[in-house]
Amino acid sequence: MSRFKYHHLGIPTKRKLPEKDYIPHLKLFASGFEESPYGIEWMNFDEDCRLPDLVKSVPHIAFVVDDLGEALKEKEIIIEPNSPSKGTTVAFIVENGAPIELLQFDSPEDEFWPEKALYR
């Protein structure tokens, strides 16, 4: 079984987020993660964002896993494995009606964490 390590909490919001935090190819803003010692990421989605409604409306918790393929076995996958940034592969599953993000880093050098994370 893959080991799970807390990474962040993503919270959907309708409030305006800084333009610098816009991710054009995903059509969303993701803000606050780097500064939060608790790994809280605020997310605001464009109306035409193609992510599942569950991800856009319900907070998700994210975990780093050692083996993404193993962690996805027999799970309900709502976002297939993809690479949003170099050295990182992510996927989303559903657990008891809540979205869960799973991340796998190719190497320790690819890992990204909040600068002042209390939980690394």
C-alpha positions in Angstrom: 0.0 0.0 0.0 1.2 3.5 -0.9 2.2 5.8 2.0 0.0 9.0 2.2 1.5 12.3 3.5 -0.6 15.4 4.0 0.2 18.1 1.4 -2.6 20.7 1.2 -6.2 21.6 1.6 -7.9 23.2 -1.4 -10.9 25.3 -0.7 -13.2 26.7 -3.4 -14.1 30.3 -3.1 -16.0 33.0 -5.1 -13.8 35.8 -3.8 -11.4 37.5 -6.1 -7.8 36.2 -5.9 -4.6 37.8 -7.1 -4.0 37.9 -10.9 -0.5 36.5 -10.3 -2.1 33.2 -9.1 -4.1 32.6 -12.3 -3.3 29.3 -14.1 -4.6 29.9 -17.7 -4.5 26.3 -19.0 -6.6 25.1 -16.0 -8.8 28.2 -16.0 -8.5 28.8 -12.3 -6.8 30.8 -9.6 -4.9 28.9 -6.9 -3.7 31.2 -4.1 -2.2 31.2 -0.6 -0.6 27.7 -0.6 3.0 29.0 -0.6 2.5 31.3 2.3 0.2 29.1 4.4 2.0 27.1 7.2 -1.0 24.8 7.1 -1.0 24.3 3.3 -4.3 26.0 2.6 -4.9 26.8 -1.1 -7.8 29.0 -2.1 -9.3 28.2 -5.5 -11.5 30.3 -7.8 -12.7 28.8 -11.1 -13.6 30.4 -14.4 -17.1 29.7 -15.4 -15.8 27.6 -18.4 -13.3 25.6 -16.2 -13.6 21.9 -17.3 -12.8 20.4 -13.9 -15.5 18.2 -12.3 -18.2 20.2 -10.4 -17.3 18.2 -7.2 -13.7 19.7 -7.3 -15.1 23.2 -8.0 -17.6 23.1 -5.2 -16.3 20.9 -2.3 -13.0 21.4 -0.5 -10.4 18.7 -1.3 -7.5 17.4 0.7 -4.2 16.5 -1.0 -1.7 13.8 -0.1 1.7 12.9 -1.5 2.0 9.2 -2.4 5.0 7.1 -3.2 3.2 5.2 -5.9 0.3 6.9 -7.6 -0.6 3.8 -9.7 -0.9 1.8 -6.5 -2.8 4.5 -4.7 -5.4 4.7 -7.5 -6.2 0.9 -7.6 -9.9 0.3 -7.2 -10.6 4.0 -6.6 -13.2 6.2 -8.3 -11.0 8.4 -10.4 -12.5 11.8 -11.4 -9.4 13.4 -12.8 -7.0 11.0 -14.6 -3.3 11.2 -13.8 -1.7 14.3 -15.4 1.3 16.4 -15.0 0.4 20.0 -14.2 4.1 20.9 -13.6 7.5 19.3 -14.3 8.2 16.4 -12.0 4.7 16.2 -10.6 1.9 13.8 -11.4 -1.6 14.3 -9.9 -5.0 12.6 -10.0 -8.2 13.1 -8.1 -10.4 10.4 -6.6 -13.7 10.4 -4.7 -13.8 9.1 -1.2 -17.2 9.2 0.7 -18.4 11.9 -1.6 -15.4 14.2 -1.2 -12.6 14.9 -3.7 -9.1 13.7 -2.8 -6.0 14.8 -4.7 -3.1 12.5 -4.9 0.4 13.8 -5.9 3.5 11.9 -6.8 6.8 13.7 -7.2 9.5 12.3 -9.6 12.3 13.1 -7.2 12.8 15.1 -4.0 14.1 18.0 -6.0 10.6 18.3 -7.7 8.7 18.5 -4.4 7.0 21.8 -3.6 5.8 22.7 -0.1 4.8 25.9 1.6 7.9 27.8 2.6 6.9 27.8 6.3 5.1 24.4 6.4 4.6 23.1 9.9 4.1 19.5 8.6 6.9 18.7 6.2 
